[in-house]
Amino acid sequence: MKRLIERSRSVGEVLRWVTQNPSKVSASHYPIALHKLGQLLQQQQPGQATVNGESRGPGQMLEQPEFQTLCQAIISGCSKFDNFSIVNCLYAAAALGLPGESPLVRVLEDESRSRLGRFNQKDVSMVFSSEANNKALEAIFSSQLFYENRQERFIRSMAEWLPRKAENLTPYTMALIAKYVARHRLREPRLLDTIANFLLKRGEQLDSKVIQKLVFPFSRMNYRPSNHSELFPKLEAILEQKAGSSPLATVNILMSMFQLSHFPQAVLHQVFSPAFITNVMS
C-alpha cells in the first residue's frame, strides 16, 4: 500500500487507494497519504486538483467526501496509532492547511498531549531530531495551502518550542517561517525574537538575500526585537562587508532598518556612492 500511495499521480488516486481498501491500510499509511496529497497539491496549478475525474481546487478537495472519509478513519483509529504516526499525521495535516479547529487536528493534538508522559527516548529522538524538525517545518511552510491561510494557533504553539530548537534549523527553514509571519502579520514576540537571535548568532554566515528575508517581518510589523541594541550594529557591520554582493538585498535590508528608526551611516555612504548605484542599475 505504501508503494501504491507514493506512486500515485493525482489526488483522486491517493484517496481511492486509501478509502477503498481500508483492510489493507495500517496506521503508518495515513501520514504517507496526507504528505502525498500535500505534494500533489503543490505540483498542480490552482483549480487543477482532480477527484473522481473532476477538476477541484485545493480548498474544494478538503471538502470532498473521499477526503472526509480519510479524516474520519484517522480520527477513529488514532488512539491505536504508534507515537510517530500520530505526530507525522499532525505535521502533514498542518502542511495541508487544515485549520486548528478542524476535528482531525483537534483529535490529533489531544492524542499527542495525552501521550507526552509515555513517550520513550526513541520516540522523542525520532520526533524532535533536528533533521525531522527541518523536514517537517519546510514541508509545512512550503505548502501553498498553509501559506495562504493564517494559522494563529499553530504559530502560538510553535513559538513555545522554537526558541529551544532554533539553533538546529537551517537558514532556509527560518526564512520560510519569517516569510509566513510577515505575510500574515503575526506579531508573536517569542517567534520574532527567535528570528532576531538566529540573525545575531549566524548573521555573518548568511548571504544578504537570506538576511533580508529574516529582517522583513520586523519592519512590516514595526517590531523592534528585544536584542535590537546588539542586532542592529551587527547587521550594520555585516552590510559594510557585503553591501556590493547583493545590492538590491542590501537596499531592502536598509529600508527595513529605516522603518525601525535605525540609520547606519557607514553603509549609507556606500549605498549612495556612484559605484553602488551603477551596480544596482546594471
N, C-alpha and C positions, 0 to 999 in steps of 0.2 A: 504493500500500500504506500509506503514511504516513497518508493521509486516512482510509482504512478502519479502521486501528487506532485513530486518535484519535476516530472517531465510534462506536466500539464501546460498547455499553451494558451488557455483562456480561463477567465474567472468561472464561467459556467462549467468547464471541465473539472476544475478543482471541487466545486460544490457538488457536482454529480458523484464523483468518486467517494466523497465523504458521507453525503446524505443518503445515497442509495445502497451503501454497503456497510451498515452500522456494525454488523457482526465481525467485520474484518478491521475495524478501526479501533486502535488502542489509544491510551492517554497520550503517548508520545507523538501520535499523528496529528493531534489537534493544533499544537503550536506550529508544526510544519505547514499545515494547511493555512493558518492565519498569516504566517510570514509569506507564503507563496502568493496569497491574494494581494498582500501589500505590494509585492514585487511586480505583479502583473498590472495592477492599477497604476503604478508609477510609469510603466513602459507604454501605457496606452494614452492617447490624446484624450482630452476632456470629451465625455459623451460617447466614448468608443467601447466602454466595458460591455461585455456581452453575457447575458444569462438566457439560456434556452433559445439561443439564436437571435435574441433581440438586443438592440443597442441600448446600453444603460450607462448613465453617468455614475461616478464613484459614489455619490450620495445616495442615488437610487439603488445601487447594488446592496447597500447596507440595509435597505428596507425590504429586500426580496424574501419571499417565503423560504427559499433554499438556504439563504444566509441565516435567517432566524432559526431554522431547524438546526443548523450547525451550532449557533449560540446556545440554544436550549439543550443540546446534547452535552456541551461543555458544562453548563450550569448544573445539569442533573448529575453529571458524573465526577465533577471536580473534587468532591470530598474523597474520592478513591485515587486521585492522581498522585504521583510522586511529587516531591517538593520542586524539583527542577522544571517539570512540565507545567506546574502552576505558575511559576514566575515567568517562564517563557511565553505562556498564553497571555499573561498580563502585559508583558513588553509588546507582544505582537498586536494586542488589542489597542494599545496606545498608538502604535505606529500606523494602524488603520484609521486613526482619528476618531475612535469611539468616544463619546462624551463620558466624563467621570460618573455621571448619574445613570448611565445605561445599566440594565440588570446584569449583563455579563461582567462589566468592570467592577461593579459593586460586590458581586459574589466572589470574584477572584481576589479582590482586595481583602475581603473579610476572611476568606480561607487562608490567605497568606499571613495575615495578622495572627490568626488562631494557631498557626504552626511555628511562629518565630521561636518560641521556647523549646521546640522539639527539633529545630534544625541542628544537625550534627556538623562537625567541622568540614566534612566533604561537601555537604550541601552549601554551606556558607562560601567555601572557596570556589565552588562552581558558579554560584550566582553572583558573587561580588568580586570576582577576579577583575583586574584592570582590563584584560582583553574582552571579557564579557561585557563590562560596562561600556567600553568604547564601541563595541559592535552593536550593542543594544541601543545606545543613545544615538549613534549615527543612523541606525535604521529608523528610529522614531523621528528624529528631526529632519531626516531627508525625505520623509513621507509627505507628499503634496497634500494629502488629506489632513494630516496632522498640522502641517504648516499653515493651512488656510483657516484653521479653527483655533479659537482662544481657549486653551486648556489650563485654566487657572488652578484647578485642584491638583492636577499633575505637577504643575510648576511649584506650587507650595510644598508638595510632598518632596519633590526633588531638592528644593532649597534646604531641606533638613539634613540631607546626607551628602550633597555635592561638595560642601567645603572640606569634608574629610577625604574625598576621593579625587579632588581636582588635580592633584599633582601627578596622578596616573593617567589623566586624559591627554589625548593628542591635541595639538593646536587646531586641527581641522574640526574635531568634535566640539571644542569650546567655541569655535567661530560659528558653528551651526546653532548652538544654544544662544549665543549673543544675537544672531540674526533673528531668531524666533522671538526672543524677548523684546527686541527693538520693534519688530513688525507689529506686535500686539500691545506695545506699551505696557508691559508687565513690570510695574515698579515694585519688585521684590528685593528689598535691601540686601538680604543674605546672598541672593544669587548674583546681584550686581557687584557686591563687594568681593565675591569669589572670583568673578571675572577680572576685577581690578587686581587682586592678589596674584592671579595667574600671570597677568601682564607684568606686574612688578618683578616677579621671580624669573620669568622666562622671556621678557621683552627683548633682550639682546640676541636671543637665538631666533627670533621671529622676523620674517620679512615685512616690509611696510604694508603690503596688501592684507596680511593677516591682522596686523595691528589696527588698521583702520576699521576692520570688522568688529574687533573687540572693543574699540573705543566708542563706536557709534551709538550703542544703547545709552551711554551716559548723557550725550548731548541731546539725543532725541527726547529724553525724559527730564532733561535739566537736573541730572543727579550727580552730585559730587561724591565720589567714593570716600569711604572713611579713611583710606590711605592716600588721599589726593596730595597731601604735603610731600609725600615720598614719590608717588607715582608720576606726577606732572614733571618734576625736574628730571626723572629717569627717562620719560618719553622725550623730553626736550634734548637730552644728551644723545639718545638713540637717533632722533631725527637729524641732528647735526652730522652724524656719520652716514646716514642712509638717505638723506634728502634727495640726492640725484638718481638713486637706483630705481625708484618708482615715483616719479614726480606727482602724478595725479593722486596717488595714495597719500603722499606727503601733504598735499593741499587739503585733502579730506580730513586727515588727522588734525591739521591746524584749525580747520573750520570747527571741528568738534571741540577743540580746546578753547577757541574763542568764545563759543557759546557757553562754556563753563567759566568764563572770565579769567582765563589764563592766557597770557600773551608772551610766548617765548621769543625774546628779542633776537637772540643769536640766529635762530632758524629763520626769522623773518628777513634778516639781511640776505640770507642765501636765496630765499624764495623770490624776493623782489630784485634779484640780480639779472642782468641780460642773459647770462648763460643758462640760468634755470628756466626762465621764461621761454627761451628758444627750445630748450629740451622738452618742455610741456607741449609747445606748439608743433613740434616735429613728431 
